[in-house]
Structures are given as structure tokens and as C-alpha cells.
């Protein structure tokens, strides 16, 4: 491809991808499949890699990240980033209104705009000629950090504005946040690999914005609401007009804002949202009240720390008292023991709360909890309610201090507490039922080996029947053994066997994640698989070689070395290898597998459930088959997935070419 051709193709791909992105994010319409979209994006990533001179600052590939920021440059804000004064009561809000009126020397009602106060990190975005130039954190208000690369991964922040009446240069400010849903998903993933959990969405958003690896930022999925437009001689009279303009230019403005004619309407807004705010996807901790009219804002001006034209109202963190009936202990896949407060059910922030997390033994000690105590439960920035204190006046006379358990509640093994860790662990990895079952559940999950027919209940059943004690046992299961189980039936049994068989095609990086090595999540597994290419090399790696892999630190390296040093792990890896699992990276695997497809030609088209299209293509080559670029008389097989183009299918039918499904293909090579 010539340089000019590359330039044209990069432009064409960027345009297409931007078009589909806009359709999707603004109109919620997908005109092409996720797969086709990914293919366009992949091609663009590849071309931009080969011809970096043509990568534009608004390239859609920036959304997926990949660029690493070693250290963030400090940038001085053109307009300082102020904070807001806080109010906590109706009276204080009325006082604010009085101050505003007095300052403006008027008795007339003031028009305000009320907004939710989003709990995230404030961010300042600069646009020049409609292109996002820079994203800077608040910092100390005078200067912040340039986090542009990371912010460009936020899909709701436009990289380039569509033609419109926006000023050539302006700044827009807003709150970058992590939705409650993405926060929970992230914490589930962390729990699964034995990582400590993040405390709340706000801190997580703030940490994520400052990650070095923008691909990880993209994966975590931040979001942003904009609420403040700044610039020289803007053609708007009021804040509400500015918000309308922002939203017209493609910025995400939360539709929770409201124009209020006077302070009574402001107070109504505050009341109306006190409960309703819990249904929003983002955490909020109050409302922001802004004088709507810009000339009035200007007249009011600023104090050293905050504008006189705006104020925040903070909702009280909701707290209720209820009785601590019992403390139960949960044992996770990694053996970590977490105490849970079992509470007398109570209404809090719109839901019934029965349980609250207690984190660890230190927390129980800090609170000085006793069974039978009346405790205060709060829903703050965290999603799971937490116990914040004890009402000592209600402590029953008969209560006794609580002793943290010494032995595993599941297998009775003495618990251990590693140095520097807050959690107790059950060390009986191979004999403690929730650890065994948890490891198998982790192994079969969709992101790992994708053996979806093995749900929690069936794993429990197989474990209780003595059929599986570790992940390698899955590959020894026989149809007859399964059929002999209660409520199993032939259909489900054969589905399990089939799913287990199909999992042998799962690429190495996912097998590596599935092994459940502590701290090795999906992203780390991919990095290790790419670097070491096969399990032998990885299993022999030392701390030194492991820490040479970009972004692999001592803690992960230590964990990997410990895992492979265990004779049991070695045994399991050997058995998985013997069962035919992929323990080699795809690139290297191509030269390795059989000759069953020798002399046959293939075209692969559409979307598949087990493999990616490239996955099937590399399997074809790995088994001696040849790939053709299009359907012609020379073609032997068309491997057809979902959503493939009708013209290809028609042509193949006309030429009498064998059209096979993914399953049929898998049979051909197994
Ligand atoms: S307006 C001059 N509007 O609250 C101040 N801020 O305590 C302009 N915040 O640093 C800020 N939601 O991070 C504004 N709807 C909203 C907000 C909001 C959250 C944050 C922001 C700011 C802090 C002020």
C-alpha cells in the first residue's frame, strides 16, 4: 500500500467509524454488527501503526486506548477551577438567595438553574476549532494534570464536534465519573482475582483518570457529564442557554437540570431529588444551585475560593439504626474470609437492607461490635451499605465482646493472616469446598473457558458427587457419569460434554486467566500470554523476567512464581495440556496442530460464538488448510457465521460450494 493509499484509507475508515459511533451513542442505532465494527477499528489501528503520520488527534482509535502516559504534565488553568460553598439546610439555601439579592440590590425573584452534584472528578476540556485539544484535572484549582490521552477513551466526550455554531476556542467543565454499574462490575472482577476491592465509584474514577495505561482506562468505562461553559464573549445570556448549546454540539448534559423561577422552586427541586437521585446511574451527593443569568453572575463575581453566584446543597448521608443479629463469614475462591453483618431488615435510601459488609477483623474491632447491638447503617458513596457505628445506649446488658473466628466456617482449618493484609485466609486450598467450587466457577465463566452449561448448581452437584475436585477433572467427565446424576437428563449431559470439548479451542490468554492465579486478571493474562507465548516459558519465568513485562510488578510476578512452584498446579497444567487445551499463543500455534484440512480451501465469513473470525482462520492454517480471499469456483468450504452478507452466501450456493457452520468446522478439526 502506498503512503497516499494509506492516507485515504485511514480517512475513509475514520469517517465510517465516527458515523457508526455517532449513530450508536447518540441515536442508539447499530447499523452494523459489533464484529464488523471491530474489524474496521482493527484495520484502522493497524494502518495508524504503519503510518503514524496520518493518525489524527480525533482518531476513533483513541477510544480504545493503548497509549501509555509515563508522567502527566502539569498545566496551568486559563480560568482557575473554583470549588463551591456548601449548604446543608433549607435555611442556608434561603440565606444564599438573600445574599444574592442583597448583592444585586434587588427584591425581585432570582432565576436559578438546579443541577445534581455528581460525585466524580472535575475535568476541564479545551476545544479548538471543534477538536478536543486538552483535558486537565482540577489539581489545586490553579494547575492540574494533562490527562488527555485517558479522557479521549470516554465515549461520551466528543473528540471532534460536528459543524455548528460553537466558538473557535472554548473550555467546558464537567464531572468524570464511573457509573455504579461499571464500578460493581470492576469490583466483581477484582474480587474474582483476589484483589482488594475499591472503596467507592468516586475514588475509583479519580484513580482511573490517572492510570498510565489508557487501554485499561478504556476497559473500565468512565463517563462524563458537562455542566459549565467558559470562553471569551460567548453569545449566550444564561447558563441554561449554554447547557442547551453544549448538548446541541454533542456533549452529554445530564437531563436532571431544571430552571427554577425562585428559591421556593429550588427547594422543591432539592426535595424532589432526595430519593429519586438513587435511581440515577451515577452517585450524587447533593444539588448545585446556579444563578442563571450571565450578567448577574458577572456582577456577583467570585470570592477567592468560590463563585458568589452558585452554591452546593449537600444531602445528609442517610443513616438508620437497626439490630445486628449475627455475623456470618464468607469464604471466597481465593480463601479470603469476609465478615458480613446480618441485620434486622430496615428501609434505607429506597431499599430494604438486611446485610452490610464489615470488610475485615480490624473493622469489627474499630467499631467495637457486639451481637445484639443497635448499629447505624449508612449508604454513602458506596453501593453496599456499611455499618458506621454503634448506639451504645441501646446495648443489651448481657452482651459480650465479639471474638473473630479462628477457624474456617466451611472446613474448620485454622485461619491465617498474611503479613500486611487485613483479611484472614483459609489456607486449605485443596480441601475447602467454597474454594474448590469457586476455582471451578472462575474457570468456566464466559470470560474464561466459557463452559456456560456448568452453572453454580451443577458444579455443586458434580462436586458433591465426587466427580470434580479441580479444573482438570472437568476434562475427564463422561456422559454416562453425568446422566447418572439427579435431574440431569441426556440433553444437559451432552451439552456439558460438548461445551467442555469446545473449550479446548479457547485461546491461551483466556486459559491462563481461567487458571485463577491470584492477581492475574484478564488484562494481565493477555500481557503474559503475549510475552511468554506458551505455558512452559511462563512456568519457568523468574521474578526478574516476569517484571520485565510491561506493567507486571513484583506482586503479580511473585504470585505467578508461587503458582507454578506448587506441585499441584504443575500436575493440573500437565493434565490440561494432555487434554488438548491451548497453552500456546495463537501466533505460535499456527505451525503446530495437524494436517486434517490439507489441500482444502476456505473462506470464513460472519460472526461466530466460539471463535473470532481470525481464530477460525488461524485454526484452518494450523490444520493445513488454505484461506482464499473470496468465493469462487476454487473454493471448497464456506464457514458461515451469523450476520454474514447475503451476496456471499448466494454466490456460494450458486456455485454449489459446501457451506458449513462453526460446529461442523470444529468437528472437522477435532
Ligand atoms: S459547577 C465554580 N456543577 O462539585 C464551580 N460542579 O464543590 C463550578 N460538581 O469542583 C462547578 N456536580 O467537581 C458544578 N452540576 C455540577 C457539579 C459540580 C459536581 C463538583 C465539581 C466541583 C465541585 C464543587
Boltz pocket constraint, residues with backbone or C-beta under 6 A from the ligand:
constraints:
  - pocket:
      binder: B
      contacts: [[A, 81], [A, 82], [A, 83], [A, 84], [A, 85], [A, 115], [A, 116], [A, 117], [A, 118], [A, 119], [A, 120], [A, 121], [A, 122], [A, 123], [A, 138], [A, 174], [A, 175], [A, 227], [A, 228], [A, 288], [A, 306], [A, 307], [A, 310], [A, 312]]
      max_distance: 6.0
